[in-house]
């Protein structure tokens, strides 16, 4: 295995005194002997505890890009001391010393390169150069990097290690955030991927200004990540922070980043992600496809409800893992919460990249979707819109979480936004009811171009037990309520709510997860290939017409006849009831003239 010095190439190695380039004999974390460690030689990662040592900008590019592919741009873009700032040492001399020590001319190193042959623009913010602070020159380089990527229509990969704004350049430094952000947004509107990798540390204005504008945020393990410096947080708290706070792992738990990736896996992870986000493959179908015979289970509605709730029934995680390859999960919507009961991510389905949104019901448990879950789903849909990816949703939920905390977090708005976003997506959409889909929580992610149901799945306005309690006074009538609610897959097919049913193996999907995934994958591919034959504008119009007409009212004449018939039937039922009452024996009591039936 080649080491970093070999990968960097002759004449490109940084100064021996630069942080991260000086070899260590022992791990700074666990004191393990690093002599002869291939993991340390190749990636500067301890083979024993996984501690990640700091790398310089060129070392980072050497571990990520194809050998010899990097070409530096804008090396001559500099602006030393725009404010003639001086404290104990002149700012100019600080910059010059940093240049000599690191071999860089600024904290931002930008250029073009490739990963597994895919061209991209790479940018690295190096902490060893004045703490990776962003000044006028670094801001200009980063803005130019995004502009170049936009003009060449290639992705941007940013590796960041920064402490924020360079104070010696005053407000000019602060204004680099909007300067870079403007270029990022133009790159975003062009539909091009932007992946940011956060390393230790990533704080300050860069974190708030342009890092969080990335489509996907990755981070190295145990990196200090966030807006405030660790010292400022401790001062504000008045005590030491909890273990693991303000780290990449804490951010992942909150859905603020998408993944924590160890350095040895980072190159492959980025390559896989870019392959999916820039996928050009599209499924095609023959103009005419024969429909197979639709078989419906002979079970009662209540029996199907029980099967849909079976503790071994495959959930979204199980099905996605079996149906797709190269799946990359996305976490949260960067609002500070992540709902694990909603899984989103990009995966390959028969060679085509697809955005999956799955409602994950834990086996044998109830599952309510939180406000964060609907926001997470909407974020995934917006990425699908940007990258022109079909959306496949898998629905299995007890509905939206009705807790006070979720109400106060904006549950109603989140559900409405999720639903309308899916209705207006220009990309093909397929929704599948895989288990028990209940009320608004299910409906918000099921308004697709094509809606499928597994044969034993159910789609409910309310759980049968709850309906029986309200209508009949007890759960004992849940079976009757289930029949009357018309919630089975063949009921939904007759009502025009869904398009097709998907057969299940054996006595249900719970008996064979692999076979169930094969049957579902086949059905999804068939529907996707059909939907993709329609142009985007026409597709949205058809989707509008579909949901505009569901349960449509009758014409004026037909509606009037139906109302008159209903009133007539009601009067006849009332008359029959009165006749029965008259034929019932009555007993007269002495205390009144009223007749009371026995």
C-alpha positions as CSV (number, residue, x, y, z in Angstrom):
1,X,0.0,0.0,0.0
2,X,1.4,3.4,-1.0
3,X,2.0,5.9,1.7
4,X,1.1,9.6,1.7
5,X,4.5,10.7,0.5
6,X,4.2,8.5,-2.5
7,X,0.7,9.7,-3.3
8,X,1.7,13.4,-2.9
9,X,4.3,13.0,-5.6
10,X,7.8,14.4,-5.9
11,X,8.1,18.1,-5.1
12,X,4.5,18.4,-3.6
13,X,5.2,17.3,0.0
14,X,4.4,20.0,2.5
15,X,6.9,21.4,4.9
16,X,8.0,18.9,7.6
17,X,6.8,21.3,10.3
18,X,3.2,21.5,9.0
19,X,0.6,20.0,11.3
20,X,-0.4,16.5,10.3
21,X,2.7,15.9,8.1
22,X,5.1,15.1,10.9
23,X,5.1,11.3,11.7
24,X,4.2,10.2,15.2
25,X,5.7,7.2,16.9
26,X,2.7,6.7,19.2
27,X,-1.0,7.4,18.9
28,X,-2.0,10.6,20.7
29,X,-5.2,8.9,21.9
30,X,-4.4,5.4,22.9
31,X,-0.5,5.5,22.8
32,X,-0.4,2.5,20.4
33,X,2.9,2.0,18.5
34,X,2.4,3.4,15.0
35,X,5.6,2.1,13.5
36,X,4.8,0.1,10.4
37,X,1.0,0.8,10.7
38,X,-0.4,0.8,7.1
39,X,-3.5,2.6,8.3
40,X,-1.3,5.4,9.7
41,X,1.0,5.5,6.7
42,X,-1.8,5.7,4.2
43,X,-4.4,7.8,6.0
44,X,-2.9,9.1,9.2
45,X,-5.4,7.0,11.2
46,X,-4.5,4.9,14.2
47,X,-4.9,1.2,13.5
48,X,-5.8,0.5,17.1
49,X,-8.4,3.1,18.2
50,X,-9.2,4.8,14.9
51,X,-7.9,8.3,16.0
52,X,-7.8,10.6,13.0
53,X,-4.6,12.8,12.9
54,X,-4.8,16.2,11.2
55,X,-3.9,16.3,7.5
56,X,-2.7,19.1,5.4
57,X,-4.6,20.2,2.3
58,X,-2.4,18.3,-0.1
59,X,-2.5,15.2,2.0
60,X,-6.3,15.2,2.0
61,X,-6.4,15.5,-1.7
62,X,-3.9,12.7,-2.0
63,X,-6.2,10.4,-0.1
64,X,-9.3,11.3,-2.1
65,X,-8.5,12.1,-5.8
66,X,-7.1,9.9,-8.5
67,X,-3.3,9.9,-8.6
68,X,-1.9,12.9,-10.5
69,X,-5.4,14.3,-11.4
70,X,-5.3,17.4,-9.2
71,X,-4.5,20.7,-10.9
72,X,-4.4,23.8,-8.6
73,X,-6.3,26.9,-9.7
74,X,-6.0,30.5,-8.6
75,X,-2.8,30.1,-6.7
76,X,-2.0,33.7,-7.6
77,X,-5.2,35.1,-6.0
78,X,-3.9,36.8,-2.8
79,X,-4.8,39.9,-0.8
80,X,-2.3,40.3,2.1
81,X,-3.4,42.7,4.8
82,X,-6.2,44.7,3.2
83,X,-6.7,46.7,6.5
84,X,-3.0,47.2,7.4
85,X,-3.8,45.4,10.6
86,X,-1.3,45.2,13.4
87,X,-1.2,43.9,17.0
88,X,1.8,42.3,18.6
89,X,2.9,41.2,15.2
90,X,1.9,42.6,11.9
91,X,-0.8,40.7,10.0
92,X,1.4,40.7,6.9
93,X,4.2,38.9,8.6
94,X,1.7,36.3,10.0
95,X,0.5,35.5,6.5
96,X,4.0,35.3,5.1
97,X,5.1,33.0,7.9
98,X,2.1,30.8,7.3
99,X,2.9,30.6,3.6
100,X,6.5,29.5,4.3
101,X,5.5,27.0,7.0
102,X,2.7,25.3,5.0
103,X,3.7,25.7,1.4
104,X,0.3,27.2,0.7
105,X,-0.5,30.8,-0.4
106,X,-3.9,30.9,1.4
107,X,-6.0,28.7,3.7
108,X,-8.2,27.6,0.7
109,X,-6.6,25.3,-1.9
110,X,-8.8,24.9,-4.9
111,X,-8.5,23.1,-8.3
112,X,-9.8,20.4,-10.6
113,X,-9.4,16.7,-10.2
114,X,-11.2,13.4,-10.5
115,X,-12.4,10.5,-8.4
116,X,-12.5,7.1,-10.2
117,X,-12.4,9.1,-13.4
118,X,-15.3,11.4,-12.6
119,X,-14.3,15.1,-13.1
120,X,-15.0,17.5,-10.2
121,X,-13.8,20.7,-8.6
122,X,-12.1,20.1,-5.3
123,X,-11.6,22.7,-2.5
124,X,-9.8,22.2,0.8
125,X,-9.7,24.6,3.7
126,X,-6.5,23.9,5.7
127,X,-6.5,24.5,9.5
128,X,-2.7,24.7,9.5
129,X,-2.9,28.0,7.6
130,X,-4.0,30.6,10.3
131,X,-6.6,28.2,11.7
132,X,-8.2,27.8,8.3
133,X,-9.8,31.2,8.7
134,X,-11.6,32.7,5.7
135,X,-10.4,36.0,4.4
136,X,-10.8,38.0,1.2
137,X,-8.4,35.8,-0.9
138,X,-9.8,32.5,0.4
139,X,-13.3,33.7,-0.3
140,X,-12.5,34.7,-3.8
141,X,-10.9,31.3,-4.5
142,X,-13.9,29.4,-3.1
143,X,-16.3,31.5,-5.1
144,X,-14.3,31.0,-8.3
145,X,-14.2,27.2,-7.6
146,X,-18.0,27.0,-7.6
147,X,-18.3,29.2,-10.7
148,X,-15.9,27.0,-12.5
149,X,-17.8,23.9,-11.5
150,X,-21.0,25.5,-12.7
151,X,-19.5,26.5,-16.1
152,X,-18.1,23.0,-16.5
153,X,-21.2,21.3,-15.1
154,X,-19.3,19.2,-12.6
155,X,-19.7,18.5,-8.8
156,X,-17.9,20.3,-6.0
157,X,-16.3,18.4,-3.1
158,X,-15.3,20.6,-0.2
159,X,-13.1,19.4,2.6
160,X,-13.3,21.8,5.5
161,X,-11.2,22.4,8.6
162,X,-11.7,26.0,9.8
163,X,-12.1,28.1,12.9
164,X,-14.2,30.8,11.1
165,X,-13.6,34.4,10.0
166,X,-10.2,36.0,9.8
167,X,-10.6,38.9,12.2
168,X,-7.6,40.8,10.9
169,X,-9.5,41.5,7.7
170,X,-12.5,42.9,9.6
171,X,-15.9,43.1,7.9
172,X,-14.3,42.3,4.5
173,X,-13.7,38.8,5.9
174,X,-17.2,38.5,7.2
175,X,-18.7,39.4,3.8
176,X,-17.0,36.4,2.2
177,X,-19.9,34.2,3.4
178,X,-22.5,35.8,1.1
179,X,-19.8,36.1,-1.6
180,X,-19.3,32.3,-1.6
181,X,-23.0,31.6,-0.9
182,X,-24.1,33.4,-4.1
183,X,-21.8,31.2,-6.2
184,X,-23.0,28.1,-4.3
185,X,-26.7,29.0,-5.1
186,X,-25.9,29.4,-8.8
187,X,-24.2,26.0,-8.8
188,X,-27.3,24.6,-7.0
189,X,-29.7,26.0,-9.5
190,X,-27.7,24.3,-12.3
191,X,-28.7,21.0,-10.6
192,X,-25.1,20.0,-9.7
193,X,-24.0,18.1,-6.6
194,X,-22.1,19.8,-3.8
195,X,-20.7,17.5,-1.1
196,X,-19.0,18.9,2.0
197,X,-16.7,16.9,4.3
198,X,-16.4,18.3,7.8
199,X,-13.1,17.5,9.6
200,X,-11.7,18.5,13.0
201,X,-12.5,21.3,13.6
202,X,-15.2,23.0,11.5
203,X,-16.7,26.0,13.3
204,X,-17.6,29.7,12.8
205,X,-18.9,31.6,9.8
206,X,-17.8,28.9,7.3
207,X,-20.1,26.4,9.0
208,X,-23.1,28.8,8.9
209,X,-22.2,30.6,5.7
210,X,-21.6,28.0,3.0
211,X,-20.8,24.6,4.5
212,X,-24.5,24.0,5.4
213,X,-25.6,24.8,1.9
214,X,-24.2,21.4,0.7
215,X,-26.6,18.8,-0.7
216,X,-24.9,16.2,1.5
217,X,-22.9,16.7,4.6
218,X,-20.3,14.0,5.6
219,X,-17.9,14.2,8.6
220,X,-14.9,12.4,9.9
221,X,-15.3,10.6,13.3
222,X,-15.2,12.6,16.5
223,X,-14.7,15.9,14.7
224,X,-15.5,19.2,16.5
225,X,-18.4,20.5,14.5
226,X,-20.7,23.5,15.0
227,X,-21.0,27.2,14.9
228,X,-19.4,28.1,18.3
229,X,-15.9,27.3,19.4
230,X,-15.7,24.7,22.2
231,X,-14.4,27.4,24.6
232,X,-17.4,29.7,23.9
233,X,-19.8,26.8,24.5
234,X,-18.2,26.0,27.8
235,X,-18.3,29.6,28.9
236,X,-21.9,29.9,28.0
237,X,-22.8,26.7,29.9
238,X,-20.7,27.6,32.9
239,X,-19.4,24.0,33.1
240,X,-17.9,21.2,31.0
241,X,-20.1,20.0,28.2
242,X,-21.6,16.5,28.2
243,X,-19.5,13.7,26.8
244,X,-19.6,13.7,23.0
245,X,-21.3,17.1,22.7
246,X,-20.5,19.3,19.7
247,X,-19.1,16.4,17.8
248,X,-19.9,14.9,14.4
249,X,-21.6,12.0,16.2
250,X,-23.8,14.3,18.1
251,X,-24.7,16.2,14.9
252,X,-25.5,12.9,13.2
253,X,-27.9,11.9,16.0
254,X,-29.7,15.2,15.5
255,X,-29.9,14.8,11.7
256,X,-27.6,17.8,11.2
257,X,-25.3,15.8,9.0
258,X,-25.9,12.8,6.8
259,X,-23.1,10.4,7.8
260,X,-19.9,10.0,9.8
261,X,-17.4,8.3,7.5
262,X,-14.0,7.1,8.6
263,X,-11.2,8.5,6.4
264,X,-10.2,5.2,4.8
265,X,-13.8,4.9,3.4
266,X,-14.3,8.5,2.4
267,X,-13.1,8.2,-1.2
268,X,-15.4,5.3,-2.0
269,X,-18.3,7.0,-0.2
270,X,-18.0,10.2,-2.1
271,X,-17.6,8.3,-5.4
272,X,-20.7,6.2,-4.7
273,X,-22.7,9.3,-3.8
274,X,-21.6,11.3,-6.9
275,X,-22.5,8.3,-9.1
276,X,-26.0,8.2,-7.8
277,X,-26.6,12.0,-7.9
278,X,-25.4,12.3,-11.4
279,X,-26.9,9.1,-12.7
280,X,-28.0,9.3,-16.4
281,X,-29.7,5.9,-16.7
282,X,-33.5,5.8,-17.2
283,X,-35.7,2.8,-17.3
284,X,-37.7,2.2,-20.5
285,X,-40.7,0.0,-21.2
286,X,-42.4,-1.5,-24.2
287,X,-45.3,0.5,-25.4
288,X,-47.7,-2.3,-24.5
289,X,-47.3,-4.5,-21.5
290,X,-49.7,-7.3,-20.7
291,X,-51.2,-7.2,-17.3
292,X,-51.0,-10.4,-15.2
293,X,-54.0,-11.8,-13.5
294,X,-54.7,-10.0,-10.3
295,X,-55.2,-12.4,-7.4
296,X,-56.7,-11.1,-4.1
297,X,-56.5,-12.7,-0.8
298,X,-59.8,-14.3,0.3
299,X,-59.3,-13.2,3.9
300,X,-61.6,-10.9,5.7
301,X,-60.7,-7.3,6.2
302,X,-60.0,-7.8,9.9
303,X,-57.7,-10.8,9.1
304,X,-55.8,-8.5,6.6
305,X,-55.5,-5.9,9.3
306,X,-53.9,-8.5,11.6
307,X,-51.5,-9.6,8.8
308,X,-50.5,-6.0,8.0
309,X,-49.5,-5.7,11.7
310,X,-47.5,-9.0,11.9
311,X,-44.4,-8.5,13.9
312,X,-42.3,-10.2,11.2
313,X,-43.7,-8.2,8.3
314,X,-40.8,-6.6,6.4
315,X,-40.5,-2.9,6.9
316,X,-39.1,-0.2,4.7
317,X,-35.5,-0.8,5.8
318,X,-35.8,-4.5,5.0
319,X,-37.3,-3.9,1.6
320,X,-35.0,-1.1,0.5
321,X,-31.9,-3.2,1.5
322,X,-33.2,-6.1,-0.7
323,X,-34.5,-4.1,-3.7
324,X,-31.7,-1.6,-4.2
325,X,-27.9,-1.5,-4.4
326,X,-25.5,1.3,-3.6
327,X,-27.9,2.8,-1.1
328,X,-26.7,6.0,0.6
329,X,-28.8,7.2,3.5
330,X,-29.7,10.8,4.3
331,X,-30.4,12.1,7.8
332,X,-32.7,14.8,9.0
333,X,-33.4,18.2,7.4
334,X,-30.8,20.1,9.5
335,X,-33.3,21.6,11.8
336,X,-31.9,19.8,14.9
337,X,-34.0,16.6,14.9
338,X,-34.0,13.3,13.0
339,X,-36.9,10.9,13.0
340,X,-35.5,7.3,12.7
341,X,-39.0,6.1,11.7
342,X,-38.5,7.8,8.3
343,X,-35.6,6.5,6.2
344,X,-34.5,8.5,3.2
345,X,-31.7,8.0,0.8
346,X,-30.5,7.4,-2.8
347,X,-30.2,3.9,-4.1
348,X,-29.8,2.1,-7.4
349,X,-32.8,0.3,-8.7
350,X,-32.0,-1.8,-11.8
351,X,-29.2,0.6,-12.7
352,X,-31.3,3.8,-12.2
353,X,-30.8,6.1,-9.2
354,X,-33.9,6.4,-7.2
355,X,-34.8,8.6,-4.1
356,X,-36.4,6.3,-1.5
357,X,-38.6,7.6,1.4
358,X,-39.6,4.8,3.7
359,X,-41.8,4.8,6.8
360,X,-40.0,2.4,9.1
361,X,-42.3,0.5,11.5
362,X,-40.2,-1.3,14.2
363,X,-41.1,-5.0,14.2
364,X,-44.1,-5.6,16.4
365,X,-44.4,-2.0,17.5
366,X,-46.6,1.0,16.7
367,X,-45.1,3.8,14.7
368,X,-46.1,7.5,14.6
369,X,-44.3,10.0,12.3
370,X,-43.0,13.1,14.0
371,X,-42.8,16.6,12.7
372,X,-39.1,16.0,12.0
373,X,-40.0,12.9,9.9
374,X,-42.2,14.9,7.5
375,X,-39.6,17.6,7.2
376,X,-37.0,14.9,6.5
377,X,-39.2,13.4,3.8
378,X,-39.7,16.8,2.2
379,X,-36.0,17.5,2.1
380,X,-35.4,14.2,0.3
381,X,-38.1,15.2,-2.2
382,X,-36.4,18.5,-2.9
383,X,-33.1,16.7,-3.6
384,X,-35.0,14.5,-6.0
385,X,-36.4,17.5,-7.8
386,X,-32.9,19.0,-8.1
387,X,-31.2,15.9,-9.4
388,X,-34.2,14.7,-11.5
389,X,-34.4,11.4,-9.5
390,X,-37.6,9.3,-9.4
391,X,-39.2,9.1,-5.9
392,X,-40.4,5.8,-4.4
393,X,-42.2,6.0,-1.1
394,X,-42.9,3.0,1.2
395,X,-45.9,3.6,3.5
396,X,-46.5,1.8,6.8
397,X,-47.4,4.0,9.8
398,X,-49.9,4.6,12.5
399,X,-50.1,8.2,11.4
400,X,-48.8,11.5,12.5
401,X,-47.6,11.8,16.1
402,X,-50.4,13.7,18.0
403,X,-48.2,14.7,21.0
404,X,-48.1,18.3,22.2
405,X,-44.4,18.5,21.5
406,X,-45.0,17.7,17.8
407,X,-47.9,20.1,17.6
408,X,-45.8,22.9,18.9
409,X,-43.0,22.0,16.5
410,X,-45.4,22.7,13.6
411,X,-46.8,19.3,12.8
412,X,-49.7,20.6,10.7
413,X,-47.5,22.7,8.5
414,X,-44.9,19.9,8.1
415,X,-47.6,17.4,7.0
416,X,-49.1,19.9,4.5
417,X,-45.7,20.9,3.1
418,X,-44.8,17.2,2.6
419,X,-48.0,16.4,0.8
420,X,-48.0,19.4,-1.5
421,X,-44.3,19.0,-2.3
422,X,-45.0,15.5,-3.5
423,X,-48.0,16.6,-5.5
424,X,-45.9,19.1,-7.4
425,X,-42.7,17.1,-8.0
426,X,-41.9,17.1,-11.7
427,X,-40.1,13.7,-11.4
428,X,-41.9,10.3,-11.5
429,X,-43.3,9.1,-8.2
430,X,-44.5,5.7,-7.1
431,X,-46.0,5.0,-3.6
432,X,-46.4,1.6,-2.1
433,X,-48.6,0.7,0.9
434,X,-46.6,-2.1,2.4
435,X,-48.3,-2.6,5.8
436,X,-50.9,-0.6,7.8
437,X,-51.1,2.9,6.4
438,X,-53.2,5.1,8.7
439,X,-54.7,8.6,8.1
440,X,-52.8,11.8,7.2
441,X,-49.4,10.4,8.1
442,X,-49.7,7.9,5.3
443,X,-51.5,10.1,2.8
444,X,-48.9,12.8,2.9
445,X,-46.3,10.5,1.4
446,X,-48.6,8.5,-0.9
447,X,-49.9,11.2,-3.4
448,X,-47.9,9.7,-6.3
449,X,-48.3,9.1,-10.0
450,X,-48.8,5.4,-9.3
451,X,-50.0,3.9,-6.0
452,X,-49.5,0.2,-5.3
453,X,-50.5,-1.9,-2.3
454,X,-49.2,-5.2,-1.1
455,X,-52.1,-7.7,-1.2
456,X,-52.5,-7.9,2.6
457,X,-51.8,-4.3,3.3
458,X,-54.5,-1.9,4.5
459,X,-55.1,1.8,4.0
460,X,-57.2,3.4,6.7
461,X,-58.8,6.7,7.6
462,X,-58.9,5.4,11.2
463,X,-57.8,2.2,12.9
464,X,-60.8,-0.2,13.1
465,X,-60.6,-0.5,16.9
466,X,-60.9,3.3,17.2
467,X,-63.8,3.4,14.7
468,X,-65.6,0.6,16.6
469,X,-65.2,2.4,19.9
470,X,-66.6,5.6,18.4
471,X,-69.4,4.1,16.4
472,X,-70.4,0.9,18.2
473,X,-69.3,1.6,21.7
474,X,-66.5,-0.9,22.0
475,X,-63.5,-2.6,20.3
476,X,-65.4,-5.9,20.1
477,X,-66.9,-4.7,16.8
478,X,-63.6,-3.9,15.2
479,X,-64.1,-6.6,12.6
480,X,-67.4,-5.2,11.5
481,X,-65.8,-1.7,11.3
482,X,-63.0,-3.0,9.2
483,X,-65.4,-4.4,6.7
484,X,-67.4,-1.2,6.5
485,X,-64.3,1.1,6.2
486,X,-63.3,-0.6,2.9
487,X,-59.6,-0.5,3.8
488,X,-58.3,-3.6,2.0
489,X,-56.1,-3.5,-1.1
490,X,-59.0,-4.8,-3.4
491,X,-61.4,-2.3,-1.8
492,X,-58.9,0.5,-2.5
493,X,-58.5,-0.8,-6.1
494,X,-62.3,-0.7,-6.7
495,X,-62.5,2.8,-5.2
496,X,-59.8,4.1,-7.5
497,X,-57.5,5.0,-4.7
498,X,-54.7,2.7,-5.9
499,X,-53.6,1.5,-9.4
500,X,-52.5,-2.1,-8.7
501,X,-52.0,-4.7,-6.0
502,X,-48.8,-6.6,-5.5
503,X,-49.0,-10.3,-4.6
504,X,-47.3,-11.6,-1.4
505,X,-45.6,-14.9,-1.0
506,X,-47.2,-17.8,0.9
507,X,-49.4,-16.7,3.7
508,X,-48.0,-13.1,3.6
509,X,-44.9,-11.0,3.2
510,X,-43.8,-12.0,6.7
511,X,-43.2,-15.6,5.6
512,X,-40.5,-14.7,3.0
513,X,-38.9,-11.2,3.0
514,X,-36.7,-11.9,0.0
515,X,-39.5,-13.1,-2.2
516,X,-41.7,-10.2,-1.1
517,X,-38.9,-7.8,-2.1
518,X,-38.5,-9.4,-5.5
519,X,-42.3,-9.2,-6.2
520,X,-42.4,-5.5,-5.0
521,X,-39.3,-4.6,-7.0
522,X,-40.8,-6.0,-10.2
523,X,-44.0,-4.0,-9.7
524,X,-42.1,-0.7,-8.9
525,X,-39.9,-1.1,-12.0
526,X,-43.0,-1.7,-14.2
527,X,-44.8,1.4,-13.0
528,X,-41.6,3.6,-13.1
529,X,-40.9,2.6,-16.6
530,X,-44.5,3.6,-17.6
531,X,-44.5,6.9,-15.8
532,X,-41.2,7.9,-17.2
533,X,-42.6,7.8,-20.7
534,X,-44.6,10.9,-19.9
535,X,-43.0,14.4,-20.0
536,X,-42.6,16.2,-16.7
537,X,-45.2,18.9,-17.4
538,X,-47.8,16.4,-18.6
539,X,-47.0,14.2,-15.6
540,X,-47.8,17.0,-13.1
541,X,-51.0,17.8,-15.0
542,X,-52.1,14.1,-14.9
543,X,-51.3,13.9,-11.2
544,X,-53.4,17.0,-10.6
545,X,-56.3,15.5,-12.5
546,X,-56.0,12.3,-10.6
547,X,-56.3,13.8,-7.1
548,X,-58.8,16.4,-8.3
549,X,-61.2,13.7,-9.4
550,X,-60.9,11.2,-6.5
551,X,-64.4,10.8,-4.9
552,X,-65.8,13.3,-7.4
553,X,-69.4,14.4,-7.0
554,X,-72.1,13.5,-9.5
555,X,-73.6,15.7,-12.2
556,X,-76.5,18.0,-11.1
557,X,-79.3,15.7,-12.5
558,X,-77.7,12.5,-11.3
559,X,-77.0,14.0,-7.9
560,X,-80.6,15.2,-7.5
561,X,-82.0,11.8,-8.4
562,X,-79.6,10.1,-5.9
563,X,-80.7,12.5,-3.1
564,X,-84.4,11.9,-3.8
565,X,-83.8,8.1,-3.8
566,X,-81.9,8.3,-0.6
567,X,-84.7,10.4,1.0
568,X,-87.3,8.0,-0.3
569,X,-85.4,5.0,1.1
570,X,-85.1,6.7,4.4
571,X,-88.9,7.4,4.6
572,X,-89.7,3.8,3.7
573,X,-87.3,2.5,6.4
574,X,-89.0,4.8,8.9
575,X,-92.5,3.6,7.8
576,X,-91.4,0.0,8.2
577,X,-90.1,0.8,11.7
578,X,-93.4,2.4,12.7
579,X,-95.4,-0.6,11.5
580,X,-93.1,-2.9,13.6
581,X,-93.7,-0.7,16.6
582,X,-97.5,-1.0,16.2
583,X,-97.4,-4.7,16.0
584,X,-95.5,-4.9,19.3
585,X,-97.6,-5.8,22.4
586,X,-98.0,-2.9,24.8
587,X,-98.8,-2.6,28.5
588,X,-100.7,0.2,30.0
589,X,-99.6,1.7,33.3
590,X,-101.8,3.5,35.8
591,X,-99.5,6.5,36.3
592,X,-99.9,7.8,32.7
593,X,-101.5,7.7,29.4
594,X,-98.4,6.9,27.4
595,X,-98.1,3.4,25.9
596,X,-94.7,1.9,26.6
597,X,-93.6,-1.1,24.5
598,X,-92.7,-4.3,26.5
